[in-house]
Amino acid sequence: IVSKKMANFYLDTPELKHHLNHPLMKRIVELKERNYTDKEKFDYAPIDFEDAMDSYDKVLEIVGEICGDIIAPNAEGVDHEGPVCANNRVTYAEGTARNLEACRKAGLMGMAMPRRFGGLNFPITPYIMAADIVSRSDAGFENLWGLQDCAETIYEFANEDQRKRYITRVCEGETMSMDLTEPDAGSDLQAVMLKATYSEKDECWYLNGVKRFITNGDSDIHLVLARSEEGTHDGRGLSMFIYDKRNGGVNVRRIENKMGIKGSPTCELVFKNAKAELCGDRKLGLIKYVMALMNGARLGIAAQSVGISQAAYNEALDYAKDRKQFGKAIIEFPAVAEILSLMKAKLDASRALLYETARYVDIYKALDDISKERKLTPEERAEQKTFAKLADAFTPLAKGIGSEFANQNAYDCIQIHGGSGFMKDYACERIYRDARITSIYEGTTQLQVVAAIRYVTTGAYLNRIKEYEALSVAPDMEGLQNRLKEMASKYAACVAQITETKDQELLDFCARRLVEMAAYTIMGHLLVQDASKNPELFGTSAQVFVRYAESEVEKHINFIRKFDKDDLAYYRK
């Protein structure tokens, strides 16, 4: 019997290579590789830009192969079996264990970490691309694999001894979790009460309390948000701790029975005199470290959302080509073709926004890192500031809109399957359940709007849109660019209308619509840029998305134009 080789999830999606080869990668690699100094010490370190890009390409090909051959074929079984909890410990589903083993063997567990700890020293952009591919194969597995992100927080804020001890283990394949949420502290992390007490006698910290909804809660290494300052009740009393499972003291009370992403165990944890060590400085746990952790996690969920969108689109397209009704394939019916073209446009738009954001993060993080080794030049400091601001403004858009689009694409995927889509026989039913959490965890869409609205009112989004408007585009894209300019001026008028009232409640009420208008305009520009460079891949999506964005913006404008503060009374309960 000849075994049928599965698709390579990197090579079968040419859009990924397009985003990997963005002109900004030159600057990113230059910063990340410190002028290729590692080549003296590590035989696998790149010698120049081309070599670095080639290694990202090759590693992503390995990710694509593992996803196509192992993780995707295991996804159905993992969803069915799920992890189990016995004697306060978690055992993964058989397929999950096989997935982890494959990733460990391929050296994919510390991708973004420096080589001195055993990592690949990948920039964020190709690492996020791997997350996009893994999520397409199984969104639940991405939650285990993607938590290697937490090592970034240890790298940024822990001391060198902690980095050596923990990051090396992550690169060897140990898993991580971030233990933030509690039964009474969900979105409001200031309310965290898990207690951290320092013992002079033992010269260490002890943790006591309960954490809830912890993804991969029985991991090897935990980052824990706990209250270190007695008598405090706000964010200033919280510190970040590293807990090592080898030391014991944390039990899994139960695994939540979830709607989707079933392969990833979501745990309730009981800390009982769990020995831990402080990460960074006291009192900065929430204010500084969790904010950094959450920004990384939000970018990860944006990647997960794009992967889910891709999976939904692929399933829908394959089914529409195969399924025959009234004597022809259903893809030939305009009603079905219209759904598919919009799914593809939303997929391409959210992916364009994801990688634009990842590049911004890359540049400011690399400069941040360099600043620990030497003083930045005035030019570098200015560059660092610019990109940090852009990353901060774009992350909530990528996460917020990306996750909403993933949900819409999963919904449409089932619609195209008709009655079959409601059955467990097709992957779309699992994709639909997996998608739902993306707009909830790591900050709901509503919280992403709260994070983004300041960039609406300060004009930061509009300034960035103006910069996109000044870029040259292919001649056949000029019409679309002009329509986007028109959208931007309508958006600006809407923002002015609301901000001039100086009414905070009115602004809060219209915030989601204003943020969406900014996001759709930005995504339109990114697609027009992509289509100018690669019309075969993105030309259709650019046309479809700009038309969609226009109608959405019009809808929001009509709502806001006719809305005044007296109308708020109807919405108050």
C-alpha positions as CSV (number, residue, x, y, z in Angstrom):
1,I,0.0,0.0,0.0
2,V,1.4,3.4,-1.0
3,S,0.7,5.9,1.8
4,K,-0.8,9.1,0.6
5,K,1.4,12.0,1.5
6,M,-0.6,14.9,3.0
7,A,-0.3,18.5,1.9
8,N,2.5,20.7,3.2
9,F,0.6,23.5,5.0
10,Y,3.4,26.1,4.3
11,L,4.0,25.3,0.6
12,D,0.3,25.0,-0.3
13,T,-0.4,28.5,0.8
14,P,1.8,30.9,-1.3
15,E,0.4,33.9,0.5
16,L,2.7,33.0,3.4
17,K,5.9,33.3,1.4
18,H,4.6,36.6,0.0
19,H,4.3,38.0,3.6
20,L,7.7,36.4,4.7
21,N,9.5,38.3,1.9
22,H,8.3,41.8,2.9
23,P,11.0,44.5,2.3
24,L,11.0,45.4,6.1
25,M,12.4,41.9,6.8
26,K,15.8,43.2,5.8
27,R,15.8,45.6,8.8
28,I,14.3,43.0,11.1
29,V,16.9,40.4,10.4
30,E,19.7,43.0,10.6
31,L,18.6,43.9,14.1
32,K,17.8,40.4,15.3
33,E,21.1,39.0,14.1
34,R,23.3,41.8,15.4
35,N,25.2,41.9,12.1
36,Y,25.5,38.0,12.1
37,T,27.8,37.8,15.0
38,D,26.5,34.3,16.1
39,K,28.0,32.7,13.1
40,E,31.4,32.4,15.0
41,K,29.8,30.4,17.8
42,F,26.9,28.4,16.2
43,D,27.3,26.4,13.0
44,Y,23.5,26.8,12.3
45,A,23.6,30.6,12.6
46,P,23.1,32.6,9.3
47,I,26.1,34.3,7.7
48,D,24.0,37.0,5.9
49,F,20.4,38.2,5.1
50,E,19.8,35.6,2.3
51,D,21.0,32.8,4.5
52,A,18.7,33.9,7.4
53,M,15.7,34.1,5.1
54,D,16.6,30.7,3.6
55,S,16.6,29.2,7.1
56,Y,13.2,30.7,8.0
57,D,11.9,29.3,4.8
58,K,13.3,25.8,5.4
59,V,12.1,25.7,9.0
60,L,8.6,26.8,8.0
61,E,8.6,24.0,5.4
62,I,9.3,21.6,8.2
63,V,6.4,23.1,10.2
64,G,4.2,22.8,7.2
65,E,5.1,19.2,6.7
66,I,4.5,18.2,10.4
67,C,1.2,20.0,10.3
68,G,0.1,18.3,7.1
69,D,1.4,14.8,8.0
70,I,0.9,14.6,11.7
71,I,-1.1,17.4,13.5
72,A,-4.0,17.8,11.1
73,P,-4.6,14.0,10.7
74,N,-4.6,13.8,14.6
75,A,-7.0,16.7,15.1
76,E,-10.3,14.8,14.9
77,G,-9.1,12.1,17.3
78,V,-7.8,14.6,19.8
79,D,-11.0,16.5,19.7
80,H,-12.9,13.3,20.4
81,E,-10.6,11.9,23.1
82,G,-9.3,15.1,24.8
83,P,-7.0,15.3,27.8
84,V,-8.0,13.6,31.1
85,C,-7.4,14.5,34.8
86,A,-6.6,11.8,37.3
87,N,-4.8,12.1,40.7
88,N,-4.5,15.8,40.2
89,R,-2.4,15.5,37.0
90,V,-3.3,15.9,33.3
91,T,-2.6,13.3,30.6
92,Y,-2.9,14.6,27.1
93,A,-4.8,12.8,24.4
94,E,-2.7,10.3,22.5
95,G,-2.6,12.5,19.3
96,T,-1.5,15.5,21.4
97,A,1.4,13.6,22.8
98,R,2.5,12.5,19.3
99,N,2.2,16.2,18.1
100,L,4.4,17.4,20.9
101,E,7.0,14.7,20.3
102,A,7.1,15.6,16.6
103,C,7.6,19.3,17.4
104,R,10.3,18.5,20.0
105,K,12.2,16.3,17.6
106,A,12.1,19.0,14.9
107,G,13.4,21.6,17.4
108,L,10.3,23.8,17.1
109,M,9.8,24.4,20.8
110,G,12.0,27.5,21.4
111,M,11.9,29.2,18.0
112,A,12.1,32.8,19.0
113,M,14.7,32.3,21.8
114,P,18.4,33.1,21.4
115,R,20.8,30.4,20.3
116,R,22.7,30.5,23.6
117,F,19.7,28.9,25.2
118,G,19.2,26.3,22.5
119,G,16.6,28.4,20.4
120,L,16.5,29.3,16.7
121,N,16.6,33.1,17.3
122,F,13.7,33.5,15.0
123,P,12.1,37.0,14.6
124,I,8.5,37.3,15.7
125,T,7.3,37.3,12.0
126,P,8.3,33.8,10.9
127,Y,7.5,32.5,14.4
128,I,3.9,33.9,14.1
129,M,3.8,32.4,10.6
130,A,4.5,29.0,12.2
131,A,1.6,29.7,14.7
132,D,-0.7,30.5,11.7
133,I,0.2,27.2,10.1
134,V,-0.1,25.2,13.3
135,S,-3.5,26.8,14.1
136,R,-4.8,25.8,10.6
137,S,-3.9,22.1,11.4
138,D,-5.4,22.1,14.9
139,A,-6.4,25.3,16.8
140,G,-6.4,23.4,20.1
141,F,-2.8,22.2,19.7
142,E,-1.7,25.8,18.9
143,N,-2.6,26.6,22.5
144,L,0.1,24.1,23.8
145,W,2.7,24.8,21.2
146,G,2.2,28.6,21.2
147,L,2.6,28.9,24.9
148,Q,6.4,28.8,24.3
149,D,5.6,32.5,23.9
150,C,5.8,32.8,27.7
151,A,9.6,32.2,27.5
152,E,9.7,35.7,25.9
153,T,8.6,37.1,29.2
154,I,11.3,35.2,31.1
155,Y,13.8,36.4,28.5
156,E,12.7,40.0,28.9
157,F,12.3,40.4,32.6
158,A,14.0,37.5,34.5
159,N,17.6,37.5,35.6
160,E,20.3,35.7,33.7
161,D,20.4,32.7,36.0
162,Q,16.6,32.2,35.6
163,R,16.9,32.6,31.8
164,K,19.6,29.9,31.7
165,R,17.6,27.5,33.8
166,Y,14.2,27.9,32.3
167,I,14.6,29.0,28.7
168,T,16.9,26.1,28.0
169,R,14.3,23.7,29.2
170,V,11.6,25.3,27.0
171,C,13.9,25.0,24.0
172,E,14.4,21.3,24.8
173,G,10.6,20.9,24.6
174,E,9.1,21.5,28.1
175,T,5.7,23.2,28.1
176,M,4.6,26.5,29.7
177,S,1.5,28.2,31.0
178,M,0.5,31.6,32.2
179,D,-1.6,31.5,35.3
180,L,-3.5,34.8,35.5
181,T,-7.2,34.3,35.7
182,E,-9.1,33.4,39.0
183,P,-12.7,32.6,39.8
184,D,-13.3,36.3,40.6
185,A,-10.7,37.9,38.3
186,G,-11.4,37.3,34.6
187,S,-11.0,40.4,32.5
188,D,-10.3,42.4,35.7
189,L,-6.9,41.1,36.6
190,Q,-6.4,43.8,39.3
191,A,-8.7,41.6,41.4
192,V,-6.2,38.7,41.5
193,M,-5.9,37.4,45.1
194,L,-3.6,34.4,44.9
195,K,-1.3,35.0,47.8
196,A,2.5,35.2,47.6
197,T,4.4,35.1,50.9
198,Y,8.2,35.4,51.3
199,S,9.9,33.0,53.7
200,E,13.0,34.5,55.3
201,K,13.9,31.0,56.6
202,D,13.7,29.2,53.2
203,E,14.7,32.3,51.2
204,C,11.9,31.7,48.7
205,W,8.3,32.6,47.9
206,Y,5.3,30.4,48.6
207,L,2.0,30.6,46.6
208,N,-1.4,29.8,48.0
209,G,-4.8,30.1,46.3
210,V,-6.8,29.1,43.2
211,K,-6.4,29.8,39.5
212,R,-9.1,29.1,36.9
213,F,-9.4,28.7,33.1
214,I,-5.6,28.1,32.9
215,T,-4.6,26.9,29.4
216,N,-2.3,23.9,29.7
217,G,-2.5,24.3,33.4
218,D,-0.4,21.2,34.2
219,S,2.6,22.5,32.3
220,D,6.3,22.1,33.3
221,I,6.9,25.8,33.9
222,H,4.3,28.4,35.0
223,L,4.3,32.2,35.0
224,V,2.0,33.1,37.9
225,L,0.4,36.5,38.7
226,A,0.1,36.7,42.5
227,R,-0.5,39.3,45.3
228,S,2.9,39.9,47.0
229,E,2.0,43.0,48.9
230,E,-0.2,42.4,51.9
231,G,-3.2,44.7,52.4
232,T,-3.3,45.8,48.7
233,H,-6.4,45.4,46.4
234,D,-5.2,46.8,43.1
235,G,-2.7,46.1,40.3
236,R,0.1,47.7,42.2
237,G,0.2,44.9,44.8
238,L,0.8,42.1,42.2
239,S,4.1,40.5,41.2
240,M,5.1,37.8,38.6
241,F,6.4,34.5,39.7
242,I,8.0,31.4,38.1
243,Y,6.7,28.1,39.4
244,D,8.5,24.9,38.5
245,K,6.3,21.8,38.4
246,R,9.3,19.7,39.7
247,N,8.9,21.5,43.1
248,G,5.3,20.3,43.6
249,G,2.6,22.2,45.4
250,V,0.1,22.8,42.6
251,N,-2.7,20.3,41.9
252,V,-5.2,20.2,39.0
253,R,-8.6,20.2,40.6
254,R,-10.4,19.6,37.3
255,I,-10.3,20.1,33.5
256,E,-13.1,22.3,32.1
257,N,-15.5,20.6,29.7
258,K,-15.3,23.0,26.8
259,M,-17.2,23.7,23.6
260,G,-14.0,23.7,21.5
261,I,-10.2,23.6,21.4
262,K,-10.7,20.4,23.3
263,G,-7.1,19.1,22.9
264,S,-5.8,21.9,25.1
265,P,-6.5,21.2,28.8
266,T,-8.1,24.2,30.5
267,C,-7.5,23.7,34.2
268,E,-8.5,24.8,37.7
269,L,-5.4,24.9,39.8
270,V,-5.0,24.8,43.6
271,F,-1.7,26.3,44.9
272,K,-0.8,25.0,48.4
273,N,2.6,26.3,49.6
274,A,3.9,26.1,46.1
275,K,7.5,27.2,46.0
276,A,8.1,29.9,43.5
277,E,10.7,32.5,42.5
278,L,10.1,36.2,41.8
279,C,10.4,37.2,38.1
280,G,11.7,40.7,37.7
281,D,10.8,43.3,40.3
282,R,8.0,43.3,42.9
283,K,4.8,45.2,42.2
284,L,5.3,45.3,38.4
285,G,3.5,42.0,37.8
286,L,0.4,43.4,36.2
287,I,1.5,46.9,35.3
288,K,4.5,45.8,33.2
289,Y,4.9,42.1,32.8
290,V,1.4,40.9,32.2
291,M,0.9,43.8,29.7
292,A,3.9,42.5,27.8
293,L,2.7,38.9,28.1
294,M,-0.8,39.8,26.9
295,N,0.5,41.7,23.9
296,G,2.4,38.6,22.8
297,A,-0.5,36.4,23.5
298,R,-2.9,38.7,21.6
299,L,-0.6,38.5,18.5
300,G,-0.7,34.7,19.0
301,I,-4.5,34.6,19.0
302,A,-4.5,36.8,15.9
303,A,-2.4,34.2,14.3
304,Q,-4.6,31.4,15.6
305,S,-7.6,33.3,14.1
306,V,-6.0,33.5,10.7
307,G,-5.1,29.8,10.8
308,I,-8.7,29.0,11.6
309,S,-10.0,31.3,8.8
310,Q,-7.7,29.5,6.4
311,A,-8.9,26.1,7.5
312,A,-12.6,27.2,7.2
313,Y,-12.0,28.6,3.7
314,N,-10.2,25.5,2.5
315,E,-12.9,23.2,3.8
316,A,-15.6,25.4,2.2
317,L,-13.9,25.7,-1.1
318,D,-13.2,21.9,-1.4
319,Y,-16.8,21.1,-0.5
320,A,-18.2,23.7,-2.9
321,K,-16.2,22.2,-5.8
322,D,-17.3,18.6,-5.0
323,R,-20.9,19.0,-4.0
324,K,-23.4,18.8,-6.9
325,Q,-26.9,20.1,-6.8
326,F,-29.3,20.6,-9.7
327,G,-26.8,19.0,-12.0
328,K,-23.7,21.2,-11.2
329,A,-21.1,21.9,-8.5
330,I,-22.5,24.4,-6.0
331,I,-19.5,26.7,-6.5
332,E,-21.1,27.7,-9.8
333,F,-24.1,29.3,-8.0
334,P,-23.6,33.0,-7.4
335,A,-25.0,32.8,-3.9
336,V,-22.2,30.3,-2.9
337,A,-19.5,32.0,-5.0
338,E,-20.2,35.2,-3.2
339,I,-19.8,33.7,0.3
340,L,-16.5,32.1,-0.8
341,S,-15.1,35.2,-2.3
342,L,-15.9,37.2,0.9
343,M,-14.4,34.4,3.1
344,K,-11.2,34.6,1.1
345,A,-11.1,38.4,1.2
346,K,-11.5,38.4,5.0
347,L,-8.8,35.8,5.3
348,D,-6.4,37.7,3.2
349,A,-7.2,41.0,5.0
350,S,-6.8,39.6,8.5
351,R,-3.5,37.9,7.4
352,A,-2.2,41.2,5.9
353,L,-3.0,43.0,9.2
354,L,-1.4,40.1,11.3
355,Y,2.0,40.3,9.5
356,E,2.0,44.1,9.4
357,T,1.6,44.0,13.2
358,A,4.2,41.3,13.6
359,R,6.8,43.3,11.7
360,Y,6.2,46.4,13.9
361,V,6.6,44.2,17.0
362,D,9.8,42.7,15.6
363,I,11.5,46.0,15.1
364,Y,10.7,47.5,18.5
365,K,11.4,44.3,20.4
366,A,14.8,43.9,18.7
367,L,15.8,47.5,19.5
368,D,14.5,47.0,23.1
369,D,16.8,44.0,23.3
370,I,19.8,45.8,21.9
371,S,19.3,48.7,24.4
372,K,20.2,46.2,27.1
373,E,23.6,45.6,25.5
374,R,24.5,49.2,24.5
375,K,23.0,52.7,24.3
376,L,20.8,53.2,21.3
377,T,21.7,56.0,18.9
378,P,19.2,58.9,18.7
379,E,18.0,57.5,15.3
380,E,17.5,54.0,16.8
381,R,15.6,55.5,19.8
382,A,13.3,57.3,17.4
383,E,12.7,54.1,15.4
384,Q,12.1,52.2,18.6
385,K,9.5,54.7,19.7
386,T,7.7,54.8,16.3
387,F,7.4,51.0,16.0
388,A,6.4,50.4,19.7
389,K,3.5,52.9,19.1
390,L,2.5,51.2,15.9
391,A,2.7,47.7,17.5
392,D,0.6,48.9,20.4
393,A,-2.0,50.4,18.0
394,F,-2.2,47.5,15.6
395,T,-2.2,44.6,18.1
396,P,-5.8,45.1,19.3
397,L,-7.0,45.4,15.7
398,A,-5.2,42.2,14.6
399,K,-6.6,40.3,17.5
400,G,-10.1,41.9,17.6
401,I,-11.0,42.0,13.9
402,G,-9.0,38.8,13.1
403,S,-11.0,36.8,15.7
404,E,-14.3,38.2,14.5
405,F,-13.5,37.3,10.9
406,A,-12.4,33.8,12.0
407,N,-15.9,33.3,13.6
408,Q,-17.6,34.6,10.5
409,N,-15.6,32.4,8.2
410,A,-16.3,29.3,10.4
411,Y,-20.0,30.2,10.3
412,D,-20.0,30.6,6.5
413,C,-18.0,27.3,6.1
414,I,-20.9,25.4,7.8
415,Q,-23.4,27.3,5.7
416,I,-21.7,26.1,2.5
417,H,-21.8,22.5,3.8
418,G,-25.5,22.8,4.4
419,G,-27.0,20.0,6.5
420,S,-23.7,18.1,6.3
421,G,-21.9,20.9,8.1
422,F,-24.0,20.3,11.2
423,M,-22.7,16.7,11.4
424,K,-19.6,15.5,13.1
425,D,-18.5,13.8,9.8
426,Y,-17.0,17.0,8.5
427,A,-14.1,19.1,10.0
428,C,-16.1,22.3,9.7
429,E,-18.2,21.5,12.8
430,R,-15.0,21.3,14.9
431,I,-13.6,24.4,13.3
432,Y,-16.8,26.3,14.2
433,R,-16.5,25.3,17.8
434,D,-12.8,26.0,17.9
435,A,-13.2,29.5,16.4
436,R,-15.6,30.7,19.1
437,I,-13.1,31.2,21.9
438,T,-10.8,33.5,19.8
439,S,-12.9,36.6,20.3
440,I,-13.1,35.9,24.1
441,Y,-9.8,34.8,25.6
442,E,-6.7,37.0,26.0
443,G,-9.1,40.0,26.1
444,T,-12.5,40.0,24.5
445,T,-13.2,41.9,21.4
446,Q,-14.8,44.5,23.6
447,L,-11.5,44.9,25.5
448,Q,-9.6,45.2,22.2
449,V,-11.9,48.1,21.3
450,V,-11.1,49.7,24.7
451,A,-7.3,49.3,23.9
452,A,-7.8,50.7,20.3
453,I,-10.1,53.6,20.8
454,R,-7.3,55.9,22.1
455,Y,-5.6,55.6,18.7
456,V,-8.9,56.7,17.0
457,T,-9.2,59.8,19.2
458,T,-5.5,60.8,19.1
459,G,-5.5,60.4,15.3
460,A,-2.8,57.7,15.2
461,Y,-4.8,55.4,12.9
462,L,-5.7,58.3,10.6
463,N,-2.0,59.3,10.4
464,R,-1.0,55.8,9.5
465,I,-3.8,55.7,6.9
466,K,-2.4,58.9,5.4
467,E,1.0,57.2,5.1
468,Y,-0.6,54.3,3.2
469,E,-2.4,56.8,0.9
470,A,1.0,58.2,-0.1
471,L,2.4,54.9,-1.2
472,S,2.4,54.1,-4.9
473,V,0.2,51.3,-6.2
474,A,-0.2,49.4,-9.5
475,P,-2.2,51.4,-12.1
476,D,-5.2,49.1,-11.9
477,M,-5.3,49.5,-8.1
478,E,-5.5,53.3,-8.2
479,G,-9.3,53.2,-8.3
480,L,-9.4,51.2,-5.1
481,Q,-6.9,53.4,-3.4
482,N,-9.1,56.4,-4.2
483,R,-12.1,54.7,-2.8
484,L,-10.1,54.0,0.4
485,K,-9.2,57.7,0.6
486,E,-12.9,58.6,0.4
487,M,-13.5,56.1,3.2
488,A,-10.8,57.7,5.3
489,S,-12.3,61.2,5.0
490,K,-15.7,59.9,6.0
491,Y,-14.1,58.1,9.0
492,A,-12.3,61.3,10.0
493,A,-15.6,63.3,9.9
494,C,-17.3,60.7,12.1
495,V,-14.5,60.7,14.6
496,A,-14.7,64.5,14.7
497,Q,-18.5,64.4,15.2
498,I,-18.2,62.2,18.3
499,T,-15.1,63.7,19.9
500,E,-16.4,67.3,19.6
501,T,-19.3,66.4,21.9
502,K,-16.7,65.7,24.7
503,D,-19.2,63.1,25.9
504,Q,-17.3,60.0,27.2
505,E,-20.4,57.8,27.3
506,L,-21.2,58.6,23.7
507,L,-17.6,57.8,22.7
508,D,-17.7,54.5,24.5
509,F,-21.0,53.6,22.9
510,C,-19.7,54.4,19.3
511,A,-16.2,53.0,20.0
512,R,-16.6,49.6,18.3
513,R,-17.9,51.2,15.1
514,L,-15.1,53.8,15.0
515,V,-12.5,51.1,15.6
516,E,-13.9,48.9,12.9
517,M,-14.0,51.7,10.4
518,A,-10.3,52.4,11.0
519,A,-9.4,48.7,10.8
520,Y,-11.3,48.1,7.6
521,T,-9.6,51.1,5.9
522,I,-6.2,49.9,7.1
523,M,-6.8,46.4,5.9
524,G,-8.0,47.7,2.5
525,H,-4.8,49.6,2.1
526,L,-2.7,46.6,3.0
527,L,-4.5,44.4,0.5
528,V,-4.1,47.0,-2.2
529,Q,-0.4,47.0,-1.5
530,D,-0.3,43.2,-1.6
531,A,-2.3,43.1,-4.9
532,S,0.0,45.7,-6.5
533,K,2.9,43.4,-5.9
534,N,1.1,40.1,-6.5
535,P,-2.1,40.5,-8.5
536,E,-2.6,36.8,-9.0
537,L,-2.7,36.1,-5.3
538,F,-4.5,39.2,-4.0
539,G,-6.1,41.1,-6.9
540,T,-9.6,39.5,-6.4
541,S,-9.5,39.8,-2.6
542,A,-8.5,43.5,-2.8
543,Q,-11.6,44.2,-5.0
544,V,-13.9,42.2,-2.9
545,F,-12.6,43.5,0.5
546,V,-12.7,47.2,-0.4
547,R,-16.3,46.8,-1.6
548,Y,-17.2,45.0,1.7
549,A,-15.3,47.6,3.7
550,E,-17.2,50.5,1.9
551,S,-20.6,49.0,2.8
552,E,-19.6,48.3,6.4
553,V,-18.2,51.9,6.8
554,E,-21.4,53.4,5.3
555,K,-23.5,51.3,7.7
556,H,-21.5,52.6,10.7
557,I,-21.6,56.2,9.4
558,N,-25.4,56.1,9.0
559,F,-25.7,54.8,12.6
560,I,-23.4,57.4,14.1
561,R,-24.6,60.4,12.0
562,K,-28.2,59.9,13.2
563,F,-27.2,59.1,16.8
564,D,-27.1,61.6,19.6
565,K,-26.7,61.4,23.4
566,D,-30.5,61.4,23.9
567,D,-30.6,58.1,22.1
568,L,-28.3,56.5,24.7
569,A,-31.4,56.2,27.0
570,Y,-32.8,53.5,24.8
571,Y,-29.7,51.3,25.2
572,R,-29.3,51.8,29.0
573,K,-30.8,49.0,31.1
